[in-house]
């Protein structure tokens, strides 16, 4: 997984990231959007488009935000 959607997206769900994704790897969950690591091509279009700054490259996540990696994996395992 290269990009991860974090807490700023919770209950915001502006969908700008989903609109610009060239491979449709972003899906809407109950409280936020998630990026499918198996489909993502690491283009960064979503990060630039996010109006709330919720998307980060996985290697740049703080310890507190690493929980969102697991949350995305769980979302796609149950999808």
N, C-alpha and C positions, 0 to 999 in steps of 0.2 A: 504494500500500500504506500503510495507516495503522498497523497493529500488526504487530510482528515478534516471533517467539519466538527467544530467544537461548540461550546456553550452559548456563544452569541447567537447561534441559529435557533436555539430552543425557543419555541413559540413565536419566532420571528417569521421563518419560512418565506422569505421574499421570492425565492425561485429564480433569481437572476443567474445563479450558478448552473442550474438545470437547463436554462434556456441556451447557454453558450457551450455546453458540453458537446463536443463533436462525436462522441461515442455513446452517448446516453447512459453513462455509468452512475448518474446521480438519481436516487429515488427518494420519494417522500415517505417518512415514517410518521408515527403518531405525534411526535413532538418536535422533530427536526428532519432535515435532509441527511442522507448518507451517501458516501462514495463507495462504489464497489471496486475493491482493489484488484479483482481479477479482470475487470474490464477497462479500468483507467489506463490511459496512455501517458500520463504524467505531463500533459501539455501546459498546465497552469492557467488555462482560460478561466476556470472556476474561481481560482484564488483572486484573480484580477477583477472579476465581475461581482464578487460578494460585497453587498452594500454595508454589511455590518462587521466585516473583518473576521469572520468565523472560520476561515479555511487556512490551514497551515500545512507546510510540508512536514511529513512525519518526523523527520530528523530534527526539526526545529521545535517540536512540542516540549512544553515544560512538563515536569513530572506530574503536576496536577491535571494536565490535559491528556495524558496518555490513556486515561480511562476511555476516551472517545474512540481510540483504536479498537478496543475490545467491544465497545458498544456497536460500532459499525460491523465488525465481524459477526457478532451475534444477530444483528438485524438481517444480514444476507444469508446466514445459515438457516434462519427461520422463515425466510421469504418464500 
